[in-house]
Amino acid sequence: MNKQRSVLDRMGRGLLLIMLSVLCSVVIVLIYKPFQLQLVISTAGAPLNDMVVYFARASNRVKPTSFAQAKSAQITSVQMASTSHTLTIRSALPVRFLRLDPSTEPVNFSISEIRFVTGSGPHIVAVEELVALVSSGHQLKIAGRDRSSVTLSATGVDPYFPIPIPESVLTSAYREYCRALILTGLASVLLAVLIPMILSGLFALLKRACLALSRLWLYGLSRSQVHAQRVKVAANCAGAAALGLALLHQASLHDWWSIARLQDAFADDGVGFAVPAEVRNMKTLIQRHSLTDFDLLRDLGDGAPHTEIYQRASEYLYPARINEKARYKFIRSSDAVMLATDLCKEIDREHTISLVVCR
Amino acid sequence: MNILSRWWSAASQSDQALKASIALTAYSVGNLLAWAAGVHLPVMAFILLLGVSLWMTLTKQALHSLAIAACFTVFVALIISHPVADWDARSIWFFHGKRIYLDGSLYAQLTDYGHWSHNDYPTLVPSLAASVAKMLGFWNEIVPRTSVVIAMAPGFFLAAWAFRYFGLYATWLAGVIMFSQGQLLNGYMDVMVAIYFSLGLLIAAKINQCSGDCQPSMAHLLGIAVCTVHLCFLKNEGLVLALLIGMAALPSFWPKPKLAWPWLASLLLFALLWKLPVKLAGLETDLTANDGMLARGMDRIFDEKTWNLLGDFFFRYADPHYLVFAALLVFSVLGATNRRVLLMPMAALLAYMGILLVVFLTTFHDLWWHLHTTVERLILVFNIGTLTIALWITQWWIEKNVAVPATK
């Protein structure tokens, strides 16, 4: 039995270690973002405001058609003139697609180089390739090109073009990523072993502190030589005072309270102002005409069951029921005039509410 | 019959307050059963039971009894000063009560008239409201709300049984009243749900405390049943909480399944008396009608706004008192010599947090709207839950170390 228990105990500990390791790995990966990619973009011409590179964490099988902000992440936003900029993309998961949004306004500029920097050397996107990419972009026109650069013209406020990451760059980046993951895993196992040890030490310290604090609160009673009976009386008095104050506070929330109101409690209806005046007027009309069903027109809640008048009419006027096919309908008196046709006719009125009967 | 008398004598031996709680719960359940058959239990029977309960409790716990009487007097006086005004109280609970009263059946709402009124919601308080209206002889917009006090009464007696020291009991009552603010008497179910869940966790802790060296008494198990039956019949989410109470008592229920019978019986009663007719009527709860939960949940998990909203709402409504009690609770649990007993009740409380998180992540409503309309009420479970457990730990410690005689 004991042996079985110890096996179970070991399995439990092993499982806990694995879970902790996985948890640590996930946390480290999310914080450290081991997938790294360096991108150098050289531009010339007008300064580019709010240039942004988005990346998509798409899998090999899914090619993103949209780089919605929620599904990709913004790398940076830079003011650019004639210069080259190095951007480092960091992600928890491998990145497969990039999108360059050069500007948020129509502007002319040229790109002389887009270069990926990897551990196995740089990869430059050729001018021909760049022309093809820009052509598949949005709100961008090629204004000119030479051997080393492409001049672009942004025609709208949301110009962009996709930059697929070349396979050679991805292979190199994946290699680095896998290496980082292995290191992360090892670090996680180490952490998973260390964390319980650290926690148990901290817990012992915390327990001491808590014991000291809780003694201030309740354990202190026994440490002092106060007579138990006195403590009891004091605690009872304090409790009674707290209860009294709480009841007073609760009463203060009902600031409309008065003895006179209690006489109304057993009145026939007693609704007071708890439902809107329109609905109270409807009740008067329902009682006057002994209606069993009715409908609400226009802003009284026609087809709008979540409005106040509709819901109050449903419950307060019950057992009279709302029925779309009912002949008797309620409408505001101001609207009844407009409704007066051969089909519907006003038969009664109570303040602002009219009862109409329709064929 | 023999079993019943054994249960009753077990309760009698333990405490008058528990006996009162069981008797008052029996009235509420009896009233549900009666309405299911198209009749009702007269409210005078409840008033009589309450009088006897107060008198019996007076002989053993005079101050407790007086405190309950004072609370109920104030509550009733406040309730009958104003008609039902809050949205859900009118649109759901007292609308259902009115329909039970006028149509003469517990299942009046299952025709699904007014589908927005959550016609699948259980009807403990509505059926009590209908009985109050029967006593009046007509439906009125004010007096049926006293049904809230009727539904609250077993909880107050149960707490009197759980907190033997008046100082602690009065503090508990004061805490519940202060935390609940305007929601205590407005006709919503949330305060009662929080009260019965907290007391259920407390009794689960008591059972766990006892399961090692001694046999938990039938009184404890009946206490669990009182909480479970109220939770189930108060509100849909009460079923989840009733299951969590079972989870909290699992260390005791697992090795001795017989102990779980009263708890299971309460769930079975709920299933047969309410869930089955709802199912047969073809009504669906809004949560099970939640299509596309997974996709919505995944979208929200990765959306920063979700977490900002959740944090914003829960911190905004977390009462400063709650934070004080939460701190006291942490000190108490960590400082307690026997943390094992509290482990499962605390796990149940945390599990409820997890369930709420899933509900919010997957809700088909606009998240802001859903949080805006519910967080203030949901936080009550944590406020009152931590208050109850913290006070119980205090009592536990006093019993062990100071040995002050309980109040007579």
Interface residues (C-beta under 8 A of the other chain):
Chain A: A70 L206 K207 C210 L211 L213 S214 R215 W217 L218 Y219 L221 S222 A228 Q229 V231 K232 A234 A235 N236 A238 G239 A240 A242 L243 L245 A246 L247 H249 Q250 A251 L253 H254 W256 W257 S258 R261 L262 D264 A265 F266 A267 D268 D269 G270 V271 G272 A274 V275 P305 H306 Q311 R312 S314 E315 Y316 Y318 P319 R321 I322
Chain B: L63 A67 A70 C71 V74 A77 L78 I80 S81 H82 P83 V84 A85 W87 R90 S91 F94 F95 K98 R99 L102 D103 Y113 G114 H115 W116 S117 L136 F138 N140 E141 I142 V143 Y165 F166 G167 L168 Y169 A170 T171 L173 A174 G175 I177 M178 Q181 G182 L184 L185 F302 D303 L328 V330 F331 S332 L334 G335 T394 W397 I398 N401 V402 A403 V404 P405 T407
